[in-house]
Amino acid sequence: MSSVVDWEAPNPVKENRSGLIGKPVDRYEGPLKVSGQAPYAYEVKPPSPPAYGVMVPASIARGRIVGVDTAQAEASPGVLVVWTHRNVPEQGARGTRVHPRSTSPARPALESDRVAYFGQPVAFVVADTLENAEAAADLVRLTYAEEPPEVDFRAALETATDAPGEQDVEIGDFEAAFAAAPVKLDETWFTPVQNHCQMEPCASVAWWEDGKCIVHTSVQMVKPAQHGLAETLKIDRDAVHLMTRYIGGGFGGKGQTYDELTLAALGARAVGRPVKVAFSRQHMMHGTVHRPATLQRVRLGATPDGRLTAMSLMTTTHCERDGGFVEHASNFARSLYAAPARLTGHRLVKLDLPGAGPMRAPGEASGMLSLEVAMDELAEKLGVDPVELRILNEPEVDPETGKPFSIRQLVRCLREGAQLFGWDRRNPKTGQVRDGRWMVGMGMAAAIRGNFLLPAKCSFTVDADGVITVRQGMTDIGTGTYTVLAQIAAETLGVPLGAVRVEIGDSELPPAPGSGGQFGAATAGSAALHAGMNLRKAIAELAVGDEGSPLSGGRPEQVTFQDGVIAIENRSEQLADLIRRAAPAGLTAEGEIRPAADARNWSQHTYGAHFCEVGVDPVTGETRVRRMLGVFAAGRILNWKTARSQLTGGMIWGVGSALHEGNAADPRYGSFINQDLAQYLVPVQADIGELDAIMLDEVDDKANPMGIKGVGELGISGAGAAVANAIYNAVGVRVRDYPITPDKVLYELLGKA
């Protein structure tokens, strides 16, 4: 394994001679998308007319299927297949791996008569048209032996147990330090279930060619999807060719596959023609994972001058009955503020709900809604400015591991953000500023999100026209992967952006971990840089060894690459001319990245500071975000436009978490109450006022060879807390039960009166 010392060497991305790194380059695939030429999974045209599959969701939350009547469905026009657990083709047993190196196990569909959650796919119909499949699906009759479901998280809190395989993390004697603290805060916050609500639902189209399953699907990670499908179908992994080239949003919800993928492949094999299957919008709310609700208790102890002496964040969350996912809402607190006595941990409740899973910034998005509001409350108790309280408790090293930070510019984010936002104009006394019918307030919060690097590979090819083709089994969920890979390739090989082609989202390309955890650009990009450097070397060696080249006889390390031209001092030729003459079949080089052996010797994170101004109507309880600013430190920025888009998108989501988003289970049926985008509220344009995100200059040479970090999840971290703190500054009431809807604000205002 390499060392971070190796990453300190100069490279084309660092030198940025063409000026492409950091530039606000338009999206590589943008023209294809806006012209309708970038097919999403369900839009892919298969080699022959497809049949259409429709899943039948369970109408109970817990129990067994005791009766099946599919006669009417089977007799319905155009029907080709009707399956339930009784006749679905054989599949691999859940959780098994025939191949020991498979990155995902078998996930069989319709596997038994057990119903584990409302909306679980329990039957499947394939017909010649979508309309016929939907009509037949409505004719499937299932009889259930229903069992009482447990779906109320708050009512089940007393059943919480330690998270599997985890222990509380305690530094010092927290209870003693908290008891002795001169100033204390002890409060509890609640965050609800959230649904991903991607614009594109989960969908797949599959067909078979000579025993090989060809499938286009919408998923964030290519290899786990390919391997899991192969294990489920009980075929060799190479017998599955999985593609996911364009994805209409993922947010963690497409970090795994669902039954529509399996059923499309099984259906296509059974009927001998391509089959398309997609979740309906309503079925997405139950048939895919969600962010689980949390109950968070924050306890802070401090000296009268504001120094934390004790800090604790304990989270209780939930998952499905047979699951183990934990919303790690306490983890971020282990690295944010200095305090000698500390206690963090998680408890887990098992419920009869659909699966819990990762959603944008899992952990931080929920957890910072408590701690960053608690810091605001503590600042008021102490009579200290909230910005200064955070700066006062800035750690010199990681407060729990003692490791040095690779780089930490949180204080700079706080100070520059405060200055740019006009924080000095904030009146610390609540309810003092009015603009017409609106009470106006300001709030702020810090942001933190870990930095990660995973193994990945990539290949670069240059052809006889001098075109560079990047190939990688990476995905683009709207974050800009296509674009930043093109920028890295163009800068590394010294060619115009128009001379770069990017091919991703294919299981037959060099593997990459996919999109998620804001590790995508750093991981995929670092592998691409290495492949580009290897191709540079191969080109340089070809040029100096070719007697027909003006560079002949030179040293490879002397060769420069710029504007499609290779040169040694005043001797030069077009890259395309060299390849056309000396390697007409083209040249290919591969590269890879792996975490450095000593990278864990540093504590690595991204940071930010949110500032928000809101207006609150004291008569209706309505809150409007008037303006919002985020200042962020996240390593070298590859593309200003896509990075800013990610950050502001996260900030907007933070507004939604604070004011709008949430789902609840109906205890009568075990179903979520909000089942479409008419009922599940997310911010729209009118909900967001003036919004800006600023990225500080930063290079983290401990992160990867390019010094970059991710930004996809940093923007949401802490954003909602800034909104909540601004509401308090405006009207003087705290709502610790998210989202902060008008009825809750009015209730607190009436209680205050």
Secondary structure, DSSP 8 states (H G I E B T S, - for coil): ---TTGGGS--HHHH-TTS-TB-----TTHHHHHTT-S--GGG---SS--EEEEEEE-SSSSEEEEEEE-HHHHHSTTEEEEE-TTT------TT--SSTT-SS----SS-SSEE-STT-EEEEEEESSHHHHHHHHTT-EEEEEE------TGGGGGG-EE-TT---EEES-HHHHHHH-SEEEEEEEEE-BB----SS--EEEEEEETTEEEEEE--S-HHHHHHHHHHHHTS-GGGEEEE----S--TTTTSS--HHHHHHHHHHHHHTS-EEEE--HHHHHHHS-BB--EEEEEEEEE-TTS-EEEEEEEEEEEEETT------TTGGGGTTS--SEEEEEEEEEEESSS-B---SSTTHHHHHHHHHHHHHHHHHHHT--HHHHHHHT--SS-TTT---BS---HHHHHHHHHHHHTGGG--SSTT-EEETTEEEEEEEEEEEEE-----EEEEEEE-TT--EEEEEB---SSS-HHHHHHHHHHHHHT--GGGEEEEESBTTS-B---S-TT-HHHHHHHHHHHHHHHHHHHHHHHHHT-TTSTTTTS-GGG-EEETTEEEETTEEEEHHHHHHHH-TT-EEEEEEE---TTGGGSB-EEEEEEEEEEEE-TTT--EEEEEEEEEEE-BB-SBHHHHHHHHHHHHHHHHHHHHT--B-EETTTTEES--STTTS----GGG--EEEEEE-----TTT-TT-B---TTTTTTTHHHHHHHHHHHHHS----BSS--HHHHHHHHHHH-
